[in-house]
């Protein structure tokens, strides 16, 4: 009963975080699509997608490994080791990103693209915040995670509005506000991880044991770099295909509905994933199949909710668009049901593929994501070139449906050769 009560309490905090974050995102997107033209919004969306690359690749690897290993390090009473590993990777990654920003500025001198530099700075803040949230979720501290997520959205959209009000109505002002807001949250994350979550230096283990744990962490995280890159290409290639083959205002129109329809499905599914992952990882110490079976109902409910939401959006996309976007973006409202469906399919597929993470099969996961990344680049490019934004939207829905079907196929077969985390660490 106590375990069920804890899980129910965690679910309430996850739901609260989803609701507040989504309300802020919807209000912020309404503001930006009202004050920015489709061209400026298109420039903003492309740079945000570029900034997300670093977090999606490096942050996904570090944070995903930290979330996966948190329960193992906690049981072994070695959270101090985990802190040292995470901070070492964060420091090295931030240095690479700063070096990249400096190199870009040097190559562009004296005509520096301010929007690109802001995007690179924003990427560092996203990296730290992303790793911080994943680590807090790994520790199952749902209230803290909900507070971080809502504060992040509130600060980035609030400061973007201030920068636009006191500066210029441009993509640069909006991204500058995003960067400062994310930077503030990133600093708070670093403090919390260092002095609250992983603050016990007495938990440091002997050198050989520490070296073994670090090697296991690195071996688990390295394939996640490929997973993260494949995920970024799969999710962001529609924007860049439109930017390459169509006008930038088409990117802005698609980007607004991507933010309002596809991204909320990703956020909801992603938060459900971060809710499920620590529970599954803990239960995986007993049985991977049992751990996944316990979350099966939630995935089915999520899929049904996605389909119902898409049907509602199909019949009511015009009044929904009037409420959620500025006047210049409303002609694209037909995208709503297709992008909602696509985002939901992708999110449920990731919940299914969680089984591969639990079973330490990140190489197989990387192969799946990389294959879909390659397919997406080819098909989105063809769709944008021959059918413009209409073709891209329908292709997004089709490819995400295919990913969902294959996720059911890959994870539906029971595996008898499951390797426990203890065996994984001892072998590596």
Order of alpha helices (4+ residues) and beta strands (2+ residues): alpha-alpha-alpha-alpha-alpha-alpha-alpha-alpha-alpha-alpha-alpha-alpha-alpha-alpha-alpha
